[in-house]
């Protein structure tokens, strides 16, 4: 098949997206597909006639993930047309030529439903969930409201807007996070009053809204759902601090165990909650749910990720591997799900 792997963009997760896209692209090439890797924002300025037949290594110049998130202003300066559109030169035209677009995007416009909605209007087939479920999942405040409605356990929390001080407070320690952020960018754990304002300012660098929620001390887990069914649970144990941007993507920063060392009933409980979240947020195809388990063994779902990372250190490939599915076969499975509708 002719596949466009779409990555990059201008979110704080740009580097993660490019790393995911490189891995996906290389896997699809091994599966025999005519794959092209494009940066959604920078596009392709050369003649794109016959692009799927070009003998080019589209991942050749993609590097690894740095310890800090990328300089987006520097990326925007590379656009010769001033970046009037999120889609770079010829991106839409090339995507329309493909059988499927494999979305390797993460964060902001890649996961908030805007790209998916645009592709729906243009008749472009893509991997992952649709625009409605993307928007619901990306907005942590809306997602928490749906969790509460459906009886899904989640940390207690409040929603605040920039410039509008809330009289309601969450007891310390608490977690302050950008409402629509990803990869733990704009997330701070706050232990006392003097840290609170600085944490809000950090969150508001990335979003006009923030979520402040109860801090759950305990063990951290994740559980992917593909085609409505949960995969094995994976435990995430950072060697230092919490599971932030650095610990997510720098090899050796975190110990990950899959299947997680849990009693069978607790594993099944987490899988069932993950499947319930999948339904509550109207998710389709695949997604990954993040959890905390406190010292008493109570589970709390933190959020859903609609385009989970597919980097060398990402969680969903490890979960798939635990049931004998290789990275290449995982990518093929996701591709086949995109063709079902």
N, C-alpha and C positions, 0 to 999 in steps of 0.2 A: 504493500500500500504506500501511497504518497502521504507522508506525515510531516507536519510542521511541529517542531518542539519549540514552544514559545516561553521565553524566560526573560530575565533582566528586569527592565522597568525602572521606576524611580521611587520605589518604597525603600524603607530602611532595611528590608530583607533582600535587596538586590543581589548581593554576593551569594547568599544562600540559594536564591532562585537560579542563578547561573550555574552554580555547582550541581544542583538537582538536575537542571536541564542537560548539562554535559553527561551525567550518568545515564539519564533517560535516553538521550540521543545515541550514545554508544551501545546501549542495550538493544535499541530498536534496529540499529545497523546490523548487530549480530543476528537478529531475528530475520534479516533479509529485507527489511523495509527500505524504501527510498526516503530517508529522513533528512530534513534540513533544520538547523538550529538557528533561530532568529531572536535578536533582542527586540522586544515589543516596542521599546521607546526609540532605539537608535535605527532600527529598520535595516533596509538593504537598498543601497542607492544605485547599484549596477543594473544592467539589463537582466531581468528575471525570467526571460523566456527560457524554457528548458531547465529551470533551476533544480528540479529533482533529479536530473540526469547528470548534473555537474560532478566531476570527480574532485571533491573538496572535502577537507576535514573541517567541518563547521565548528568543532570544539577546540581546535588547535590553540587558540589564544585565550582560552578561559582558565584563569588561575584558581587558587584555593580561596577559602574564606578567611578573611583577616579577623583579628581579635575584636576590633571595633566595627560598628556599622559604617557603611560607605558615605562619602561626601557627595550628596545628591546634587548640590549646586554645580559641582565639577562635571557630573554626568550631563546635566541639562545644557551646559555650555557647549557640548559636543554637537548638538543639533543645529545644522546649518539654517533650518527654516525657523529657528526660534522656539521650537517645541509647541506650536499652536494646538497640536493634537497629541493625545496620549500615544496613539499609534504612530510609529515612525514610518518613513518612506517605504511604500510598497508592501507593508505588512498585511493590510487587509486583502490586497490583490493576491498575494502569495497564499494566504490562508484559504481564500476562496478556491484556489487551485488544488488544495489538499483534500484527501479523503477524510482525514481527522486531524484536528489540532490537539496535540498533547500539551496541556497546560502545566508548565513548570514554574508558574508564577507564584509568589508568596507575598502576603501583606497587601495593604491598601487596595488599589484598583484591581489587582489580580485576584483577590479573594473576597472583595465586597460585593460582587455581583455585577459590576458595571461592564466588565469585559464579556461576561456570560450573556448579559442582556443585549449588548451590541451584536454578538455573534448569533444570537437567536434571531434578531431582526434581519441579519444578512444571510441567514441560512447556512451558517458555518457549524459543522459538527465538532464537538470538543469533549475532552475528558473531564470527569469530575461532576459535581452537583450543579444545579441550575442557579439562576440569579436570585430567586427568592430565598432559598435556603442559605446561599452564600451570604446575603445581606444579614439575615437573622443570626447566623453564627458569628460573623465578624463583629457585630455590635454586642459586646459583652453584657451590657445592661439589658438589652432586649432578650438575649439568650437566658440570662438569669431569671427574668420575668417568666419566660416559658418553662424553665426548670421548675420554678415554684408552682406554676399552674398544673404541671404534670406530675408533681410529687417527686421530682428528682432531687436528691440531696446535693446541696451546694452551699458554700460558705455564705453566711449572712453578709449583706453589704448594702451600700447606697450608691447613688449616681449623682455626680456633681458636674456643673458646667463652669467653664473658665469665666472668672469675673463675678460669679454668683456664689457667695459663701453659703454653705449649708449649715443650718442650726443642728442638724442631726449628725452625730459622730459615731464612729465605730470604735470600740474599746481597743487600746493597745495591748499587744502588738497587732498591727493591721498591715494589709498590703494595698498599696496605691498603684494603679496601673492605667495606662492610656486605654480608653474605651474600645478603640478599634485597632490597637497595635498588635504586633505579633513578634515571635522569637524573643519574648521577654524584654523587648526594647521599651523603655519608659516605665519599667516596673521597679518599685522600691519596697522593701520591708521596713516599716516604721515602728520603732520601739518606744518613742517618747515625743512629747509635743514639739520640741525644738527641731525634730527631723521632718515633721509633718508638712510644713509649708514648702520646704525644699523638694520633698517628694512630689507634691502637687505641681510645682514648677517644672520638674523633670517630665512628668506625664503630659503636661500641657505643651511641651515642645513638639509633641507628636500628634496631638489631638485637642480639639476644643472641649472634649468631655473626658471624664475619668470615672473609674469605678474604685471604690474603697471598700475592702471586704475583710472579714475576719481572717486572721492568720492561723493556718492549721499546721501545727507542729507534728511531724510524723514522717511517714514514708511516701515517696512519690511514684506514681505509676502512669502508664498509658495503655490504651487498648484501641486498636483499629477495628473498624467495621467495614467489610467489603460486601457489596450486594446484600446488605441487611444482616449479615452474620458476623459475629465477633471473632477476631483472631486471638491467639494467646496473649496474655497480659505480659507487659515488660516493666521491670522496675528500674528507676533512674536514681542513682545515688552519686551526686557531685562530690568530688574529693574535697572541695573547698567552697563554702558559700551555698547559694541556691542555684537552681537550674537556669542561669541567665544566658545571655547571648554567647559569651565566651565558653561556658561549660557545655552549651548545646553543640557547638561546631568545632571546637579544638580537640583533636584526637588526644585521648589520655586524660581528659579533664573530668570524666564521669565514668562510673562503673555501671554498666547496663546488663541486666540479667533477664533472659527470656528463655523459657517461661519463668515468670517471677516465682520466687520461693514463698508460696502462700498456701494455706489450706485449700483443698479443692472447693469447699463451699464458698470461700471468700473470692476465689478466682471466678467462680460462676456468677456470683453476685455482681462483680464488676463488669463482667461480660454482658449480663442482662441489663444493667443500667446503661451501658454503652449502646446497646441496641435500642433501648427506650429513648435515649437522647437522639439517636439517629432518626427515629420516627417523630419525636417532638419538634425537631428543627426542620422537618420535611426534607432531610438529606437524601441524596441519591448517589448511586455508584459506590463511593468510598469516602471515608473520613476517619479522623483519629480523635479520641476523647482523652483528656488529661484528668488525673485524679490525685487527691491526697487521701491518706488513711491516717487517722489520728492514733494516739497511743492506746485507745480503747478499741481500736479496730473499726471505727465508723468511717465510711467512705464519703467523700465529697467530690462531685464532678466540678472541675474548674471551668472547662470550656471545650469546644469542638473545633478542630482544625479541618477545613474543607479541602485544602490542597497541602497535605502533609509533606514534610521534607523528604527528598529522595537523594540526599547526599551520602557520602561514605559513612557518616556517623548517625544517620537518621534512624528513627525508631520503627516505622512501618516495614522497611525491608528486613529488619531483624525479626519482627513478628512473623512475617511471611516465611522467612528461612526456618523458623522453629517448627513449621509444619511441612517442610520439605519443598518450599517454593523458592526458586532462585530469583535473583533480581531481574534477570531477563524475562522470566516467566511472569513475574509480578507486573512488569510493564506491559506485557502482552495481554494479561488478564484485564488490566485497566483499560487498555485499548479496545478490547472486545466488548467491555461493558458500555463504552461510548457508542458502539454501533447498534445497541439493542433497541433504542427508540427510533 
